[in-house]
Amino acid sequence: MEDILLIGGTIVDGSGNKPYLADIAVKGGNISRIGDLKNTSAKTVLNLDGLCVSPGFIDAHSHSDTSFLKDTSCASKLYQGITTEISGQCGSSPFPSLKERLDENEKWHFESFSDFVNAFENSNYSMAVNQAILVGHGSLRAGVIGYEDKEATKDELEQMKFLLKRDLEDGAWGMSLGLEYSPGFFAGKEELTALSGVVKEFDGLVPCHMRNEGLEIESAINELVEIGKNTGAHVHISHLKIDNFRVHGKAEEVWRLIEKARENGVNITCDIYPFLASCTDLTIRCPKWSREGGSKRLLDRLTGSERSKVVEGIRTHYFNAERAETCLFADDGGYFPEIVGKTLRYVADEILHISDYAEAAAEILIRTNAEAGCIFFVMNEADMLAFLQKDISIGSDGWALSGDPRIVKTKPHPRSYGAITEFLRLAREKKLCPIEKAVRRVTKQTADLIGLTDRGLLKEGFTADICVFDPNEIAPTATYLEPVQLSKGVMHVIVNGEIALMNGQQTSIRAGRFLKKNVKTLQGF
């Protein structure tokens, strides 16, 4: 007897091949049979007439590393049909941290990948979807060097290489770069090349939040291409976008840079989220020099003699009367709730009564302990659609969150609740690609990207991560002002062979786990 039987669905198997009608059986956590199974018995039978059956969707870029601590449901992702997230992105991960640098309040920061996973598995924690987590280069650098603007010494570089290799040997999936954030932007060519070379040894992925995604996007891409060329590592552009209005309309020029690198033998890929706004900390609008030493040093500068210099840097970097309307506060860190859901212009004019928007931004940083999160409306639709038409993966750049606004409390970017479903809606309504190609881009293509060998396809013997959805209805419902709203159109989701979502309602099952890369098989250890 099978555990689960899916009868009568249209199979979109993740390969990119045409859909076909068949039944699927699940047993012992795996896909046991595919074919005509109507006379097969099972503990649970789901009739799927008119619905599509696909592999569980894989979020190519996620920040859900420790989201399970706040809410185990991962509902924002599960209701999109997501069963696995690639996390530890933009240079940040909960490891590795050296004991002497650990803050006693940082309970979920660990010395190693294994320590982190063991703490999750042995401490009665759970989550509804899987994570394949990367080593964050920024976390690695902070653990060894700190947040100082300096080149790594030979000994520091060797220590970083040792820690990275240890975590990759234990099953981490690669190393992410966050070169627009402290301390990642202090790293130079030698350091990034040496560490990426270690990742290459393990056939891992090097996704990169580039140093610039606007005026200097060409040089930022060239930097990543050079790393890939010099090391042979698989480099990857995270959340591909053009985020400065002065260079809008150059999507095809940017894409030609990527194609040229591929023609020259560089293994470079990309992901994208289908929204016109980005989301990050307000600190990103401060000049780089002011962020040396981390948030505490930034706040010291903002409350000390260097305040005017920092403010001028904020003004030069971003804020003026025009741009103040493009900044929407999503999170206050729990310090200044009046700003959540309001633009910088509104907060400055109506709450702070400060006419200088750069000064207002500085005041908000102080009042939120430098923890304000912002949604920035900085992209245009033509560029986004041009990139979406390319054969690249889809990543939310978001978090696994509750579907209850009373639990979430803030107003996160709607991409957390609808990146995959918005892509599928756009693919359907704007004819970006047929459904079999769209599904491949959020299943097998992304599995191949990271090196998952047992997921991403509906194939006998593969792990039973499965999504059942209505192809005509799947879409997000989240908006920028009311983001905590779950996607529609996903009917059933199976995670590791267990039903996590049934008839559009989440079950009590929390079958997600941190996945490990099998490097012993890879390297013949």
Backbone torsions as a table, in degrees:
resi	resn	phi	psi	omega
1	MET	NA	135.6	178.3
2	GLU	-80.8	160.6	176.0
3	ASP	-78.2	-47.7	-177.3
4	ILE	-135.5	139.6	176.5
5	LEU	-126.3	124.9	178.0
6	LEU	-106.2	111.7	-170.3
7	ILE	-110.6	131.0	166.8
8	GLY	81.7	14.9	-179.5
9	GLY	-88.2	164.1	173.2
10	THR	-91.5	117.1	-174.1
11	ILE	-82.7	119.1	171.0
12	VAL	-113.4	93.6	-158.4
13	ASP	-81.3	-2.3	178.7
14	GLY	97.2	-13.0	-177.0
15	SER	-79.9	-17.8	-172.6
16	GLY	95.5	-5.1	177.5
17	ASN	-76.3	163.5	-177.3
18	LYS	-59.9	144.3	176.3
19	PRO	-63.3	155.8	178.3
20	TYR	-149.6	160.2	179.6
21	LEU	-88.2	131.2	177.1
22	ALA	-168.8	168.7	175.8
23	ASP	-108.5	156.3	-179.8
24	ILE	-130.9	134.8	175.4
25	ALA	-112.1	143.0	178.9
26	VAL	-122.4	133.7	177.2
27	LYS	-150.7	135.2	177.3
28	GLY	59.8	29.4	177.2
29	GLY	89.3	-5.3	-177.5
30	ASN	-120.8	163.1	170.9
31	ILE	-76.6	114.4	-173.4
32	SER	-93.2	-36.0	-178.1
33	ARG	-150.5	148.2	172.9
34	ILE	-133.8	128.9	-179.9
35	GLY	157.8	-151.0	175.9
36	ASP	-88.2	102.0	-171.8
37	LEU	-119.7	24.5	-173.7
38	LYS	-66.1	-21.2	178.4
39	ASN	-98.1	10.1	179.8
40	THR	-88.5	142.5	177.8
41	SER	-95.5	150.1	-179.7
42	ALA	-154.8	157.2	179.1
43	LYS	-66.4	-37.5	178.9
44	THR	-130.8	128.5	178.7
45	VAL	-119.2	126.7	177.9
46	LEU	-116.1	121.9	178.3
47	ASN	-91.4	127.6	-166.3
48	LEU	-122.2	28.7	-179.1
49	ASP	-54.1	128.6	178.1
50	GLY	83.6	-1.9	-178.3
51	LEU	-108.6	154.6	175.7
52	CYS	-95.7	143.2	175.7
53	VAL	-116.8	125.3	-178.5
54	SER	-135.8	168.7	167.5
55	PRO	-59.7	154.7	172.9
56	GLY	-58.0	139.9	-177.5
57	PHE	-72.1	148.7	-178.7
58	ILE	-116.6	118.5	178.8
59	ASP	-79.3	113.4	-172.4
60	ALA	-71.9	-14.7	-176.7
61	HIS	-152.8	107.6	-174.8
62	SER	-136.5	155.0	176.4
63	HIS	-117.4	32.8	-174.8
64	SER	-83.9	12.6	-171.6
65	ASP	-36.6	-51.5	-178.3
66	THR	-122.9	23.8	-179.3
67	SER	-60.4	-28.0	-179.4
68	PHE	-60.6	-20.3	179.8
69	LEU	-68.1	-31.5	-178.7
70	LYS	-92.5	-32.8	-177.3
71	ASP	-161.8	125.1	-175.9
72	THR	-82.9	-11.4	-172.2
73	SER	-70.0	-29.2	-175.0
74	CYS	49.1	33.7	-169.8
75	ALA	-61.6	-35.3	-178.2
76	SER	-60.6	-29.9	179.5
77	LYS	-92.3	-43.7	-176.0
78	LEU	-59.6	-40.6	-179.2
79	TYR	-72.2	-7.2	170.5
80	GLN	-91.8	-4.0	-176.2
81	GLY	87.8	9.4	-179.9
82	ILE	-78.1	130.3	176.8
83	THR	-115.6	-16.1	178.1
84	THR	-142.4	139.5	176.2
85	GLU	-120.9	141.0	172.3
86	ILE	-94.7	107.3	-171.1
87	SER	-114.2	-174.6	-174.9
88	GLY	74.4	39.7	-170.4
89	GLN	-95.2	171.2	174.8
90	CYS	55.6	31.5	175.9
91	GLY	83.2	4.2	-174.7
92	SER	-120.1	128.3	175.1
93	SER	-148.7	162.5	-178.0
94	PRO	-75.2	8.9	-178.5
95	PHE	-157.9	165.1	-8.5
96	PRO	-87.7	142.9	176.1
97	SER	-127.4	138.8	177.0
98	LEU	-83.2	144.2	-176.1
99	LYS	-51.8	-43.1	-174.8
100	GLU	-70.3	-15.6	179.9
101	ARG	-103.2	-5.1	-178.2
102	LEU	-73.3	132.7	173.5
103	ASP	-83.8	134.6	-177.4
104	GLU	-61.6	-19.3	178.4
105	ASN	-84.4	-12.2	-179.2
106	GLU	-91.5	75.4	-173.9
107	LYS	-68.8	-25.5	-179.6
108	TRP	-109.1	39.0	166.5
109	HIS	-117.2	131.4	-169.5
110	PHE	-129.4	160.4	-179.1
111	GLU	-68.4	-27.8	-174.5
112	SER	-149.9	165.2	174.5
113	PHE	-58.5	-44.8	-179.0
114	SER	-63.3	-40.9	178.0
115	ASP	-60.5	-41.2	-179.5
116	PHE	-63.8	-50.7	-178.4
117	VAL	-65.0	-40.3	179.3
118	ASN	-63.4	-38.7	178.4
119	ALA	-63.3	-39.3	177.5
120	PHE	-65.2	-47.2	-173.8
121	GLU	-73.7	-28.1	-173.9
122	ASN	-103.6	4.3	-175.4
123	SER	-119.0	23.5	176.5
124	ASN	60.7	28.3	173.2
125	TYR	-89.9	156.4	179.3
126	SER	-150.4	164.8	175.3
127	MET	-155.0	158.2	-171.8
128	ALA	-86.2	-19.8	179.7
129	VAL	-126.8	164.2	-179.6
130	ASN	-83.1	158.4	170.4
131	GLN	-132.0	136.0	167.6
132	ALA	-109.3	108.5	-167.5
133	ILE	-104.9	143.4	179.9
134	LEU	-99.4	161.3	170.2
135	VAL	-83.1	125.2	178.0
136	GLY	-81.3	122.5	179.3
137	HIS	-61.0	-38.6	178.6
138	GLY	-62.4	-40.0	177.6
139	SER	-66.8	-39.8	177.8
140	LEU	-61.8	-47.2	-179.2
141	ARG	-67.0	-42.5	179.4
142	ALA	-61.9	-37.0	-179.2
143	GLY	-67.5	-30.4	-176.9
144	VAL	-98.9	-42.5	-172.8
145	ILE	-108.2	-32.2	-172.8
146	GLY	98.5	-157.1	-175.8
147	TYR	-107.4	30.6	-176.6
148	GLU	-89.7	149.3	177.3
149	ASP	-84.4	87.3	-178.6
150	LYS	-155.5	153.4	173.4
151	GLU	-73.7	148.1	175.2
152	ALA	-68.7	135.5	172.1
153	THR	-71.7	169.8	178.8
154	LYS	-58.7	-43.5	-179.5
155	ASP	-67.3	-40.0	179.2
156	GLU	-65.6	-40.0	178.8
157	LEU	-65.3	-41.2	178.0
158	GLU	-64.1	-36.7	177.8
159	GLN	-66.3	-42.2	177.6
160	MET	-62.9	-41.4	178.7
161	LYS	-63.4	-39.4	178.9
162	PHE	-63.8	-46.7	-178.5
163	LEU	-66.3	-40.7	178.5
164	LEU	-63.5	-46.6	179.8
165	LYS	-61.0	-41.4	178.6
166	ARG	-58.4	-45.6	-177.5
167	ASP	-71.7	-34.0	175.8
168	LEU	-68.2	-39.0	176.3
169	GLU	-61.4	-31.5	-178.1
170	ASP	-86.6	-0.2	171.3
171	GLY	115.7	6.1	172.4
172	ALA	-67.2	156.6	-165.5
173	TRP	-99.3	1.3	-179.0
174	GLY	151.9	-159.3	-179.4
175	MET	-137.6	125.0	177.9
176	SER	-93.9	146.7	177.8
177	LEU	-111.8	138.2	174.0
178	GLY	-124.9	80.3	-169.2
179	LEU	-85.5	3.8	172.6
180	GLU	-106.1	4.1	-176.8
181	TYR	-121.0	155.2	172.2
182	SER	-80.4	137.0	1.6
183	PRO	-94.7	7.6	-175.6
184	GLY	-58.0	-36.8	-175.5
185	PHE	-73.2	-4.9	175.4
186	PHE	-85.8	-10.4	-176.7
187	ALA	-79.6	138.6	179.6
188	GLY	-101.9	-176.2	-174.2
189	LYS	-58.4	-44.9	-175.7
190	GLU	-62.7	-44.4	-178.9
191	GLU	-64.6	-48.2	-177.6
192	LEU	-65.0	-37.5	179.0
193	THR	-68.1	-44.3	-178.6
194	ALA	-62.7	-44.7	-178.1
195	LEU	-71.1	-37.4	177.2
196	SER	-66.2	-30.5	175.4
197	GLY	-63.3	-36.0	175.9
198	VAL	-64.8	-42.3	178.9
199	VAL	-61.7	-39.2	178.7
200	LYS	-58.0	-38.0	-180.0
201	GLU	-58.1	-27.8	-176.7
202	PHE	-106.1	12.0	-179.3
203	ASP	53.3	41.0	-177.7
204	GLY	-94.1	179.5	-177.7
205	LEU	-105.8	143.2	175.7
206	VAL	-121.0	80.5	175.5
207	PRO	-77.9	147.0	-172.1
208	CYS	-136.9	121.4	161.2
209	HIS	-79.2	106.2	-168.7
210	MET	-68.5	165.1	-178.7
211	ARG	-62.5	-29.3	-178.0
212	ASN	-151.5	140.2	179.8
213	GLU	-123.3	19.3	-177.5
214	GLY	-134.9	-106.5	-174.6
215	LEU	-60.7	-32.4	-176.9
216	GLU	-112.9	29.9	-176.0
217	ILE	-63.9	-33.5	-178.7
218	GLU	-63.1	-46.8	-179.7
219	SER	-67.9	-32.2	178.6
220	ALA	-66.8	-41.6	176.7
221	ILE	-64.8	-42.2	-179.4
222	ASN	-61.9	-35.7	177.1
223	GLU	-61.8	-45.6	-179.4
224	LEU	-67.5	-40.0	177.1
225	VAL	-59.8	-41.5	-179.9
226	GLU	-64.0	-39.4	176.3
227	ILE	-60.1	-45.7	178.7
228	GLY	-63.4	-40.3	-179.2
229	LYS	-66.3	-42.0	-175.4
230	ASN	-76.5	-23.2	-176.0
231	THR	-112.9	-21.5	-173.3
232	GLY	78.8	4.1	-179.0
233	ALA	-71.5	155.3	174.8
234	HIS	-81.1	103.4	179.9
235	VAL	-97.1	156.1	-168.6
236	HIS	-150.2	129.3	177.6
237	ILE	-85.4	117.7	177.4
238	SER	-78.8	143.5	177.1
239	HIS	35.0	65.0	179.6
240	LEU	-54.8	128.4	-178.3
241	LYS	-164.3	167.2	168.7
242	ILE	-121.7	107.9	-165.9
243	ASP	-106.5	21.4	176.9
244	ASN	-131.5	127.0	-174.3
245	PHE	-61.0	-22.0	-179.0
246	ARG	-70.4	-19.9	-179.3
247	VAL	-120.9	15.7	173.6
248	HIS	-58.4	148.2	179.0
249	GLY	94.3	3.7	-176.3
250	LYS	-107.0	24.1	-177.5
251	ALA	-59.0	-43.5	-177.9
252	GLU	-67.6	-34.2	176.1
253	GLU	-65.1	-43.0	177.9
254	VAL	-63.1	-42.6	-178.5
255	TRP	-64.2	-34.9	178.6
256	ARG	-63.5	-32.5	175.4
257	LEU	-61.8	-41.8	-179.5
258	ILE	-67.4	-45.0	179.3
259	GLU	-62.3	-40.1	179.5
260	LYS	-62.7	-40.7	178.2
261	ALA	-62.1	-41.4	178.5
262	ARG	-63.8	-41.9	178.8
263	GLU	-61.3	-27.9	179.4
264	ASN	-91.4	11.3	172.4
265	GLY	93.1	5.6	179.2
266	VAL	-84.2	130.6	177.7
267	ASN	-85.0	92.1	-177.2
268	ILE	-128.0	132.8	-180.0
269	THR	-131.3	-179.8	-176.3
270	CYS	-148.0	162.5	163.4
271	ASP	-134.6	167.5	-177.0
272	ILE	-152.3	151.4	167.9
273	TYR	-111.8	144.0	-171.3
274	PRO	-89.8	58.0	178.9
275	PHE	-136.3	158.6	-177.1
276	LEU	-95.4	1.7	178.8
277	ALA	-123.0	144.7	173.5
278	SER	-95.9	178.4	177.7
279	CYS	-153.7	126.9	179.1
280	THR	-163.6	-174.9	-179.9
281	ASP	-74.2	148.6	176.4
282	LEU	-61.5	-25.7	-179.3
283	THR	-59.0	-22.6	-177.5
284	ILE	-64.6	-19.0	178.9
285	ARG	-86.4	-0.1	176.6
286	CYS	-88.0	150.5	178.4
287	PRO	-62.2	149.4	-174.0
288	LYS	-59.4	-40.3	-177.3
289	TRP	-60.0	-31.4	-176.8
290	SER	-75.0	-15.7	-179.0
291	ARG	-95.8	-1.0	174.6
292	GLU	-62.8	131.0	-178.9
293	GLY	94.9	-4.4	177.0
294	GLY	90.1	-174.1	-173.9
295	SER	-61.7	-37.1	-178.5
296	LYS	-61.9	-43.9	179.4
297	ARG	-66.8	-37.5	177.1
298	LEU	-60.7	-44.9	179.8
299	LEU	-65.6	-36.7	175.6
300	ASP	-59.9	-41.2	-179.7
301	ARG	-68.5	-38.5	-178.9
302	LEU	-70.3	-23.9	-179.9
303	THR	-104.5	5.4	-178.2
304	GLY	-119.9	-155.2	-172.3
305	SER	-71.4	-15.9	-177.8
306	GLU	-94.0	6.2	-176.0
307	ARG	-53.9	-48.6	-175.7
308	SER	-62.5	-34.8	179.2
309	LYS	-68.8	-40.8	177.3
310	VAL	-65.0	-44.3	-178.9
311	VAL	-61.1	-41.5	178.6
312	GLU	-63.3	-37.3	176.3
313	GLY	-65.0	-40.1	176.3
314	ILE	-61.3	-44.3	-179.2
315	ARG	-62.8	-46.4	-178.9
316	THR	-64.9	-40.2	-175.6
317	HIS	-69.5	-39.4	-171.2
318	TYR	-152.6	-54.2	-160.1
319	PHE	-84.5	130.9	166.7
320	ASN	-152.3	-173.1	-175.5
321	ALA	-61.2	-39.0	-179.0
322	GLU	-67.3	-45.5	-174.3
323	ARG	-76.9	-19.7	-177.9
324	ALA	-60.8	-27.8	-179.6
325	GLU	-78.1	-16.2	-176.9
326	THR	-91.1	0.9	-179.2
327	CYS	-108.3	114.5	179.9
328	LEU	-114.3	125.1	-177.4
329	PHE	-78.9	124.8	-178.5
330	ALA	-101.3	-26.2	-172.8
331	ASP	-152.9	141.0	-179.8
332	ASP	-113.0	4.9	-177.5
333	GLY	68.7	7.8	-179.0
334	GLY	89.4	10.9	-173.4
335	TYR	-109.2	-27.3	-169.3
336	PHE	-146.8	66.0	-171.1
337	PRO	-61.9	-20.3	-178.9
338	GLU	-61.8	-21.9	-175.0
339	ILE	-86.3	-18.4	-173.2
340	VAL	-64.6	128.3	-178.4
341	GLY	83.4	7.6	-179.3
342	LYS	-117.0	151.9	176.0
343	THR	-80.7	161.7	175.9
344	LEU	-60.0	-39.4	179.3
345	ARG	-58.7	-46.3	-178.4
346	TYR	-64.9	-45.3	-178.7
347	VAL	-62.0	-43.5	-179.8
348	ALA	-64.4	-46.5	-174.0
349	ASP	-76.2	-43.5	-168.5
350	GLU	-100.7	-24.2	-176.9
351	ILE	-108.3	-49.9	-177.4
352	LEU	-89.6	-22.1	-176.8
353	HIS	55.2	48.4	177.2
354	ILE	-117.9	123.0	-175.2
355	SER	-82.1	-21.9	179.8
356	ASP	-90.9	113.5	-172.2
357	TYR	-70.9	-29.1	174.4
358	ALA	-68.0	-40.4	174.9
359	GLU	-63.5	-38.5	177.8
360	ALA	-64.0	-41.3	178.0
361	ALA	-61.5	-41.0	177.9
362	ALA	-62.8	-42.7	179.5
363	GLU	-64.0	-38.7	178.7
364	ILE	-66.7	-38.7	176.0
365	LEU	-59.2	-42.9	179.9
366	ILE	-65.7	-46.6	-176.1
367	ARG	-69.7	-21.6	179.8
368	THR	-104.7	12.9	-178.6
369	ASN	56.1	35.3	-179.9
370	ALA	61.1	29.5	-178.9
371	GLU	-114.0	10.6	178.6
372	ALA	-66.0	133.2	175.1
373	GLY	-108.5	139.9	-173.2
374	CYS	-130.3	146.9	168.2
375	ILE	-101.0	124.3	-176.9
376	PHE	-113.3	121.0	178.9
377	PHE	-86.3	92.7	-167.7
378	VAL	-128.9	-4.3	-179.3
379	MET	-107.8	169.4	172.9
380	ASN	-122.2	159.1	-171.1
381	GLU	-67.6	-38.0	-177.7
382	ALA	-60.6	-44.8	178.3
383	ASP	-64.3	-45.6	-178.8
384	MET	-58.7	-47.0	-178.7
385	LEU	-67.6	-33.8	177.1
386	ALA	-62.3	-43.8	178.1
387	PHE	-69.2	-39.6	-179.2
388	LEU	-63.2	-26.9	178.8
389	GLN	-74.6	-15.8	176.3
390	LYS	-77.0	158.9	-175.1
391	ASP	-84.3	71.0	-178.2
392	ILE	-124.8	164.5	-176.1
393	SER	-78.4	167.1	-179.0
394	ILE	-117.4	127.5	176.9
395	GLY	-129.5	144.5	-175.9
396	SER	-79.5	-30.5	-170.0
397	ASP	58.7	27.4	-175.8
398	GLY	-125.6	-163.9	-174.0
399	TRP	-121.0	155.5	169.2
400	ALA	-82.5	111.8	-171.5
401	LEU	-127.2	163.7	175.0
402	SER	-67.6	156.9	173.0
403	GLY	-90.9	6.1	-177.0
404	ASP	-104.9	114.0	-179.8
405	PRO	-58.7	-26.3	179.9
406	ARG	-69.1	-26.6	177.3
407	ILE	-85.0	-41.9	-176.3
408	VAL	-71.1	-45.9	174.4
409	LYS	71.7	-34.0	179.9
410	THR	-96.7	-171.7	177.6
411	LYS	-123.4	78.6	-176.9
412	PRO	-67.9	162.0	176.6
413	HIS	-56.4	136.1	-179.0
414	PRO	-62.7	-11.6	177.9
415	ARG	-60.9	-28.6	177.0
416	SER	-62.3	-28.5	-175.5
417	TYR	-104.2	-7.3	-172.6
418	GLY	-157.7	23.6	-178.0
419	ALA	-67.3	-48.3	-178.6
420	ILE	-69.4	-44.1	-177.8
421	THR	-69.3	-31.6	175.3
422	GLU	-68.3	-39.5	175.7
423	PHE	-60.1	-45.7	-179.9
424	LEU	-66.2	-34.8	174.8
425	ARG	-64.4	-47.0	-180.0
426	LEU	-64.7	-39.6	177.9
427	ALA	-59.8	-39.7	-179.9
428	ARG	-71.9	-50.0	-170.7
429	GLU	-82.4	-31.0	-179.0
430	LYS	-105.1	7.6	175.8
431	LYS	55.9	41.8	179.6
432	LEU	-63.9	-39.5	180.0
433	CYS	-168.9	157.5	177.7
434	PRO	-67.7	163.1	-172.2
435	ILE	-60.1	-36.6	-178.7
436	GLU	-65.8	-33.7	177.2
437	LYS	-74.9	-39.2	178.6
438	ALA	-62.5	-44.8	179.4
439	VAL	-64.3	-39.7	178.3
440	ARG	-58.9	-38.0	-177.2
441	ARG	-67.7	-20.5	179.4
442	VAL	-112.7	13.1	178.0
443	THR	-133.2	-95.7	-173.6
444	LYS	-60.9	-40.8	-178.9
445	GLN	-59.4	-41.8	-179.7
446	THR	-76.0	-32.8	173.8
447	ALA	-61.3	-44.3	178.1
448	ASP	-64.4	-35.9	179.6
449	LEU	-54.6	-45.9	-174.4
450	ILE	-94.6	-20.0	-179.2
451	GLY	100.7	20.9	174.2
452	LEU	-74.4	123.4	-174.6
453	THR	-108.2	-4.1	-177.5
454	ASP	-122.4	11.5	-179.7
455	ARG	-139.3	168.2	177.5
456	GLY	96.3	-7.0	176.3
457	LEU	-134.9	148.7	166.9
458	LEU	-89.8	100.2	-173.5
459	LYS	-149.2	137.8	-180.0
460	GLU	-57.1	133.0	-178.1
461	GLY	94.5	-18.7	178.5
462	PHE	-75.4	155.6	175.2
463	THR	-59.5	139.2	-176.7
464	ALA	-83.9	74.2	165.1
465	ASP	-101.9	111.8	-169.1
466	ILE	-137.4	141.3	175.0
467	CYS	-121.8	134.1	175.1
468	VAL	-117.5	123.6	-174.3
469	PHE	-143.7	160.4	174.7
470	ASP	-90.1	112.6	-173.9
471	PRO	-65.8	-20.3	-178.9
472	ASN	-91.8	-11.4	-174.5
473	GLU	-117.1	-19.7	-173.4
474	ILE	-61.0	125.0	-175.0
475	ALA	-173.2	159.7	174.5
476	PRO	-82.3	161.0	170.6
477	THR	-120.8	-9.1	-178.5
478	ALA	-68.3	144.4	174.5
479	THR	-126.2	171.6	-179.8
480	TYR	-65.6	-36.5	-178.2
481	LEU	-89.6	-23.3	175.5
482	GLU	-130.7	72.3	-171.1
483	PRO	-80.3	-23.5	-173.7
484	VAL	-83.0	70.4	178.9
485	GLN	-139.3	130.2	-172.2
486	LEU	-79.6	149.1	178.1
487	SER	-64.8	158.4	178.7
488	LYS	-114.4	160.9	174.1
489	GLY	98.1	-11.7	175.2
490	VAL	-92.9	122.3	-173.7
491	MET	-97.3	-45.1	-178.3
492	HIS	-137.3	143.7	173.4
493	VAL	-136.4	130.7	177.0
494	ILE	-113.3	128.4	179.7
495	VAL	-120.9	120.5	-179.1
496	ASN	50.7	40.1	175.3
497	GLY	82.8	5.2	-179.3
498	GLU	-121.9	145.0	-174.9
499	ILE	-79.5	111.8	-179.2
500	ALA	-96.2	-26.9	178.1
501	LEU	-137.4	128.8	-176.4
502	MET	-137.2	126.2	-178.1
503	ASN	53.1	39.2	177.0
504	GLY	76.8	10.2	-179.9
505	GLN	-127.0	135.3	-179.8
506	GLN	-70.4	139.4	175.8
507	THR	-90.8	-176.3	178.6
508	SER	-83.5	-4.2	-176.9
509	ILE	-68.8	133.1	174.3
510	ARG	-127.9	79.7	-170.6
511	ALA	-96.4	3.4	-178.2
512	GLY	-69.7	153.2	177.2
513	ARG	-150.9	165.4	173.5
514	PHE	-81.3	120.1	-177.5
515	LEU	-84.7	149.8	179.3
516	LYS	-120.7	139.2	176.7
517	LYS	-77.9	136.6	-177.8
518	ASN	-88.0	82.6	-176.2
519	VAL	-78.7	-19.1	177.4
520	LYS	-64.2	-43.6	176.3
521	THR	-66.0	-41.0	-177.7
522	LEU	-61.1	-44.8	-173.3
523	GLN	-101.7	1.1	178.8
524	GLY	65.8	36.9	-179.9
525	PHE	-64.2	NA	NA
